[in-house]
Amino acid sequence: MNKYYISAFAAGLLFLGACSDDDEICYPEGQGIVIEMPQAKEVGGTHASFASIFHMKGDAHYTKAGYVVSETENPTIYGSVYDATISGDTIKAAISGLAPDREYHVRAFMNEYKGKVVYSQEIIVKTGEGTIEEALANYKGPQYVDYYVDITGWGNRNQWNLANVHDPSVVKAADGYYYMYQTDASYGNAHVEGGHFHGRRSKDLVNWEYLGGTMPTLPDWIVPKLNEIRKSMGLPDAAPDVNAFGYWAPSVVKVNDNLYRMYYSIVVPGLLNGENTWSERAFIGMMENADPANNEGWEDKGYVITNASDRGLNFNVSPTDWGHCYYKFNAIDPSAIITESGEHWLIYGSWHSGIAAVKLDPSTGKTAAELGNPFGNTADIAPYGKLIATRQKGNRWQGSEGPEVVYRDGYYYLFLAYDELAHAYNTRVVRSKNIEGPYLDINGTDVTNNGGTALPVVTHPYKFNNSPGWEGFSHCAVFNDGEGNWFYASQARFPDNYDGNPYSNAIMMGHVRSIVWTKEGWPLVMPERYGAVPQVPVSEEELIGEWEHIDLSYSFAKMKESSAMVFSAEHKVAEGTWKDADWSYDPSTQILTANGVELYVRRECDWEDPARRATIVYVGVTGQKTYWGKKKL
């Protein structure tokens, strides 16, 4: 496709002419409308106007016309749509709410009556510098729906955006895109048609392009490796149902601009040795790709690690005896990290004894130490990793999983998913100066050696007004944009029986949120999802008025609901749980102090507002509690 760049200072008049040599309009088969390339009439810092000539056969009709605009190529009507007016044979529109100094892909479109949507060729325009205040005044929030039951099917996958996201992993690639990969889980099992470990990408973290599966079928090495291990255990070969394997929680890491690795986990169905024995093992494997834009370019590199047991061949543990399960480490939920010194590590594990860390060989991406039998005593399985986090010391059924490790300013931060995933799921974070621990929480609790309830709570089931609320809200990816801005991504679920739908809890929407770091270096996740709101400094006057306030302290499977909080012009909390407390504000740091709690203030999109307008939010933490708040519009 040809692309033409139009700047704010020189709006061109380039367009696609007729497609035949004799100046007759050439209509594609079954199509009664042809639209020429848009002309950019004017481009400013936050606005632009366009005109496109269209041609129709004598019997053709249209029902709607407009423009689609995106920071990614080939925008469609499932992204940002702007209505247009028709003047003779020209589609005209003046578009506002753009961001300054950005490149936008623009296409005109018409809905053909009883036909398909017809698009023009695209142009790329770059907005002028403008001002950030102009951008905020013209802000238009994302318009895609959260309750996506009408587009859940495989045939609608190009409309999903962040629908059907579960256990995401995100990396920013050399081409400027953020690439997201995930567990095979979707509402109505829509993914079953498209392979495994599905990908999507975005330039702005708001509009996501679906790419499809990265692994077509079960890797050839899985069953042979399984039976190799079974033979060493004295067990007969297994022939598990190929349709019953689980494909879980990939982790993608950028090794360099031309090498990306994806670690994935595949869970084998069945039991080790029949009735009243523990369940079969899982495997972590690895794929490589030189360019994630080529979604079919992932090359499988095979086996990395499997479940390890410190109980020898004593695998006759009932699959319901959770506290004494056979394995010490469960080979799922990988998280790959390259340390500041260039070491490669894999953090992995789920429930069982807890979370393990194993060093990798940078040249191969496989374990640095040779792996012996995945069973024996503690010394025998040492190459399979070291325990770095446990929720309940000595208990083999943890209620924690989904580790994610990132490095920032001298600390390794370990994010953990706690509790069951459908409702109670919540996120905690601990940190260490060393990749192998010990990891401490905000109160000094050593979760490496002693276990315990890690704090702070980073996400938790919650509900603002005008929303059904979100639960099952954890198993995260944490990443940055290379410019000091950090983000959190995970799934969140609708509650049970929403809108009379008995399966509504299986509706999983991907949530991307900004992270703010406290003065003490702890990450806090924003109470509203990221919507690319221009970060105009917040004034003290804007804080006065009614807020929705949530105490996000832990309560198993309870959705924490908001309550009213009013900040008065007299610097008192006039209403709410902190009533009569003082408040003050430091605009240089954007920290609101209320009731003695430092609350970090930012602008975000109000996702509960039907228009998705910009609002102001806060997040804060004490030793025991996390607080979220949102200014009422």
Beta strands, then each sheet from edge to edge (+ up, - down):
strand 1: 5-7
strand 2: 33-35
strand 3: 39-43
strand 4: 47-56
strand 5: 62-70
strand 6: 80-83
strand 7: 85-87
strand 8: 90-96
strand 9: 103-112
strand 10: 117-119
strand 11: 123-126
strand 12: 169-172
strand 13: 178-181
strand 14: 196-202
strand 15: 209-215
strand 16: 246-256
strand 17: 259-267
strand 18: 282-289
strand 19: 299-306
strand 20: 335-338
strand 21: 344-348
strand 22: 355-360
strand 23: 386-389
strand 24: 400-408
strand 25: 411-418
strand 26: 426-432
strand 27: 457-459
strand 28: 462-463
strand 29: 471-480
strand 30: 486-493
strand 31: 508-517
strand 32: 523-525
strand 33: 545-551
strand 34: 560-561
strand 35: 563-567
strand 36: 573-575
strand 37: 583-586
strand 38: 591-594
strand 39: 597-605
strand 40: 614-621
strand 41: 626-631
sheet 1: 1+ 11+ 9- 5+ 6-
sheet 2: 1+ 11+ 9- 10+
sheet 3: 2+ 4- 3+
sheet 4: 2+ 4- 8+ 7-
sheet 5: 12+ 13- 14+ 15-
sheet 6: 16+ 17- 18+ 19-
sheet 7: 20+ 21- 22+ 23-
sheet 8: 24+ 25- 26+ 27-
sheet 9: 28+ 34+
sheet 10: 29+ 30- 31+ 32-
sheet 11: 36+ 35- 33+ 41- 40+ 39- 38+ 37-
end
